[in-house]
Amino acid sequence: MTPELTEPILLFFGGIALSSIWILINLVVSYHPYHKPAVPFFSLFISGVTAIFITATLSENISMIEATRIALTNGLTAFLQILPFAHVVFLFFLLKASLRRRPLDPLLALLDEE
């Protein structure tokens, strides 16, 4: 595979691996007796392991520990590259909510008249 095509694929699967680990940690930490996390836990575990395995396959002759490190670093790098755009979108929605006028409520108007 060409290096131009390999880099976005590694970033994508690194993001999957990093997200899987974050959500797995969240599932473990937020466990309570009424929560049934077996299916989400195993599906996230399988998706994370698959992403790390694909990263190891695309890289030449590295161990699974190094593939895990590469996948997580690529995922973190991709998240940091997307972060400025997420801030712009978040700022847009905050401004949109701040500049919106509330509709007049007829029930509150009746209270003011009394």
C-alpha contacts under 8 A as a table, 3 or more apart, distances in Angstrom:
res1	aa1	res2	aa2	distance
1	M	5	L	6.79
1	M	6	T	6.43
2	T	5	L	5.45
2	T	6	T	6.13
3	P	6	T	4.90
3	P	7	E	6.17
4	E	7	E	5.95
4	E	8	P	7.54
5	L	8	P	6.08
5	L	9	I	6.65
6	T	9	I	5.22
6	T	10	L	6.10
6	T	58	L	7.41
7	E	10	L	5.12
7	E	11	L	6.19
8	P	11	L	4.97
8	P	12	F	6.07
9	I	12	F	5.08
9	I	13	F	6.22
10	L	13	F	5.28
10	L	14	G	5.84
10	L	55	T	6.15
10	L	58	L	7.92
10	L	71	A	6.91
10	L	74	N	6.72
11	L	14	G	4.99
11	L	15	G	6.14
11	L	71	A	7.45
11	L	74	N	5.06
11	L	75	G	5.58
11	L	77	T	7.81
11	L	78	A	6.02
12	F	15	G	5.18
12	F	16	I	6.42
12	F	75	G	7.02
12	F	78	A	7.87
13	F	16	I	4.90
13	F	17	A	6.16
13	F	51	A	5.04
13	F	52	I	7.30
13	F	54	I	7.51
13	F	55	T	6.93
13	F	71	A	6.77
13	F	75	G	7.26
14	G	17	A	5.08
14	G	18	L	6.09
14	G	51	A	6.85
14	G	52	I	7.45
14	G	55	T	7.63
14	G	70	I	7.51
14	G	71	A	4.02
14	G	72	L	5.35
14	G	73	T	7.12
14	G	74	N	5.13
14	G	75	G	3.95
14	G	76	L	7.61
15	G	18	L	5.12
15	G	19	S	5.97
15	G	71	A	7.51
15	G	72	L	7.20
15	G	74	N	7.05
15	G	75	G	3.82
15	G	76	L	6.94
15	G	78	A	6.89
15	G	79	F	7.31
16	I	19	S	5.19
16	I	20	S	6.01
16	I	47	S	7.39
16	I	48	G	6.44
16	I	51	A	6.45
16	I	75	G	7.25
17	A	20	S	5.12
17	A	21	I	6.26
17	A	47	S	7.30
17	A	48	G	4.45
17	A	49	V	7.35
17	A	51	A	5.67
17	A	52	I	6.51
17	A	71	A	6.57
17	A	72	L	6.46
17	A	75	G	7.22
18	L	21	I	5.23
18	L	22	W	6.25
18	L	48	G	7.67
18	L	71	A	7.53
18	L	72	L	5.41
18	L	75	G	5.83
18	L	76	L	7.17
19	S	22	W	5.10
19	S	23	I	6.11
20	S	23	I	5.26
20	S	24	L	5.98
20	S	44	L	5.38
20	S	45	F	6.86
20	S	47	S	7.06
20	S	48	G	5.40
21	I	24	L	5.03
21	I	25	I	6.15
21	I	44	L	7.86
21	I	45	F	7.88
21	I	48	G	7.03
22	W	25	I	5.22
22	W	26	N	6.27
23	I	26	N	4.87
23	I	27	L	6.12
23	I	44	L	7.67
24	L	27	L	5.05
24	L	28	V	6.25
24	L	41	F	6.34
24	L	44	L	6.80
24	L	45	F	7.45
25	I	28	V	5.18
25	I	29	V	6.08
26	N	29	V	5.19
26	N	30	S	5.91
27	L	30	S	5.41
27	L	31	Y	6.12
27	L	37	P	6.88
27	L	41	F	7.24
28	V	31	Y	5.56
31	Y	35	H	6.43
31	Y	37	P	7.85
32	H	35	H	5.48
33	P	36	K	7.85
36	K	39	V	7.71
37	P	40	P	5.51
37	P	41	F	5.67
38	A	41	F	5.15
38	A	42	F	6.17
39	V	42	F	5.40
39	V	43	S	6.09
40	P	43	S	5.16
40	P	44	L	5.94
41	F	44	L	5.32
41	F	45	F	6.02
42	F	45	F	4.89
42	F	46	I	6.01
43	S	46	I	5.16
43	S	47	S	6.13
44	L	47	S	5.10
44	L	48	G	6.03
45	F	48	G	5.20
45	F	49	V	6.13
46	I	49	V	5.15
46	I	50	T	5.97
47	S	50	T	5.06
47	S	51	A	6.13
48	G	51	A	5.13
48	G	52	I	6.25
49	V	52	I	5.09
49	V	53	F	6.00
50	T	53	F	4.95
50	T	54	I	6.12
51	A	54	I	5.18
51	A	55	T	6.20
51	A	71	A	7.73
52	I	55	T	4.98
52	I	56	A	6.17
52	I	64	M	7.50
52	I	67	A	6.08
52	I	68	T	5.65
52	I	71	A	6.19
53	F	56	A	5.01
53	F	57	T	6.12
53	F	64	M	7.47
53	F	67	A	7.49
54	I	57	T	4.91
54	I	58	L	6.13
55	T	58	L	5.24
55	T	59	S	6.21
55	T	67	A	5.95
55	T	68	T	7.91
55	T	70	I	7.67
55	T	71	A	6.32
56	A	59	S	5.24
56	A	60	E	7.41
56	A	61	N	7.85
56	A	62	I	6.48
56	A	63	S	7.18
56	A	64	M	6.48
56	A	67	A	4.93
56	A	68	T	7.99
57	T	60	E	7.16
59	S	62	I	6.76
59	S	67	A	7.78
62	I	66	E	6.14
62	I	67	A	6.56
63	S	66	E	5.34
63	S	67	A	6.18
64	M	67	A	4.81
64	M	68	T	6.00
65	I	68	T	5.08
65	I	69	R	6.29
66	E	69	R	5.00
66	E	70	I	6.08
67	A	70	I	5.03
67	A	71	A	5.95
68	T	71	A	5.10
68	T	72	L	6.10
69	R	72	L	5.29
69	R	73	T	6.06
70	I	73	T	5.17
70	I	74	N	5.98
71	A	74	N	5.17
71	A	75	G	6.06
72	L	75	G	5.01
72	L	76	L	6.08
73	T	76	L	5.11
73	T	77	T	6.06
74	N	77	T	5.05
74	N	78	A	6.12
75	G	78	A	5.10
75	G	79	F	6.22
76	L	79	F	5.09
76	L	80	L	6.16
77	T	80	L	5.11
77	T	81	Q	6.20
78	A	81	Q	5.07
78	A	82	I	6.33
79	F	82	I	5.15
79	F	83	L	6.06
80	L	83	L	5.08
80	L	84	P	7.79
81	Q	84	P	6.98
82	I	85	F	5.61
82	I	86	A	6.45
83	L	86	A	5.01
83	L	87	H	6.27
84	P	87	H	5.07
84	P	88	V	6.40
85	F	88	V	5.11
85	F	89	V	6.32
86	A	89	V	5.16
86	A	90	F	6.06
87	H	90	F	5.03
87	H	91	L	5.99
88	V	91	L	5.07
88	V	92	F	6.15
89	V	92	F	5.03
89	V	93	F	6.41
90	F	93	F	5.26
90	F	94	L	6.21
91	L	94	L	5.02
91	L	95	L	6.11
92	F	95	L	5.22
92	F	96	K	6.09
93	F	96	K	4.95
93	F	97	A	6.12
94	L	97	A	5.17
94	L	98	S	6.07
95	L	98	S	4.95
95	L	99	L	6.05
96	K	99	L	5.46
96	K	100	R	6.29
97	A	100	R	5.45
104	L	109	A	7.95
105	D	108	L	5.47
105	D	109	A	6.49
106	P	109	A	4.98
106	P	110	L	6.36
107	L	110	L	5.13
107	L	111	L	6.51
108	L	111	L	5.04
108	L	112	D	6.34
109	A	112	D	5.13
109	A	113	E	6.41
110	L	113	E	5.20
110	L	114	E	6.69
111	L	114	E	5.52
